[in-house]
Amino acid sequence: MNNDRLNADDPGQDTSTVAEPPRRGIKSYVLRAGRMTAAQQRGLDEVWPQLGLKLEDGLLDLDAVFGRRAPRVVEIGFGMGASLIEQAETHPDTDFIGIEVHAPGVGKLLDEVDKRGLTNLRVYRDDALEVLTRCLPEASLDGLQLFFPDPWPKKKHHKRRIVQPAFVELVRTRLKPGGTLHMATDWEAYAEHMAEVMAEAPGFRNTSSEGPYVPRPEFRPLTKFEHRGARLGHGVWDLIYRRSE
């Protein structure tokens, strides 16, 4: 999460409109079948009714969802949830919403959130573009995180990458002025693609003073995957852009 987020007490949020969604025909993910552990199943069966959010809930009143007014951060594609849980635990004054389509990861995160007694995290098990379009009010977020999305490395699959101009514009409308879009990837070619898309995106400015990338911020937890990659000499690229208008 970003340390210099806007004050969430700004009363000027406009929650009356919903932007047109990017056209969906090609999804940026593939649903995979996977075995569920007992803990993951418990998360879905017992914790989801308290912390799960659904598309049919429609446009959210985030203050009502969390029972307070606070900075709000969304993470798309949290995997098994370790990074998101660490952030929620480390930053209890910030509210987090995770979006993930894969059931084992959602179940794992919910089970862990319940065991740790965290109250500042909610979860969608739905398509992120649908959630952004239908459920999150305009100018309601202090930050949106997209960490290690599927790079779809083959050229014929590049159209599946979630970072596209329409996605970036949708994110912009959901961020408060001054809110941040933080992306990270371990595929240099995808990092270059992200930088190219953002260079053309209106209403954003790069927070980096030198080139498109920033050093890994301390608030982004290191994953086991990153630790292993670092030992093998693999790079990771962080990009943070701020909504300027």
Protein Blocks (a to p, Z undefined) as FASTA:
>chain_A
ZZkbccfkbckbcfkbccdddddfbdcbdcddddddfklmmmmmmmmmmmpccfklopad
fklmnopacdddddehjlnommmmmmmmmmmmbccddddfbfklmmmmmmmmmmnopakb
ccddddfklmmmmmmcghkbfbdcdehiafklafklmmmpmbdfklmmmmmmmpcghiac
ddddfbfklmmmmmmmmmmpghiacfbfghjbdcddfklccdfklmmmmmnopacddddd
ddfZZ
